[in-house]
Amino acid sequence: MSNRWQYKVVEMPFKMFGKLTDRVQAELDRLGAQGWELVSVVQASPADATRLYFKKPA
């Protein structure tokens, strides 16, 4: 098992999260298929983009 990680931050515009859309689900599925694991979701305020933080072994 690797002790090194790669990290990725994806910003999702607020308008995409009114409902969990097929586009968001497709992006999560695509990144998961590439080995990325979602580890955190942060939205500083309701009007800000939502940031999805991913990691995978380097």
Residue, then its C-alpha position, 0 to 999 in steps of 0.5 A: m500500500s502506498n503512503r503517497w497520495q495525489y489530490k484533486v479539487v473539483e469546484m461545482p457551481f452552486k446552480m448544479f446543486g439545486k438538485l443532485t443532477d445527472r451531471v454531478q453523478a456522472e462526474l462522481d462516477r467518472l472520477g471514481a472509475q479513475g481511482w479517485e476517492l471523495v474525502s470531503v465536501v466544503q461549501a463556505s456559504p450558500a452562494d459559493a461553489t461547492r468544493l469536492y476533495f478527492k485523493k488516490p494513491a500516487 
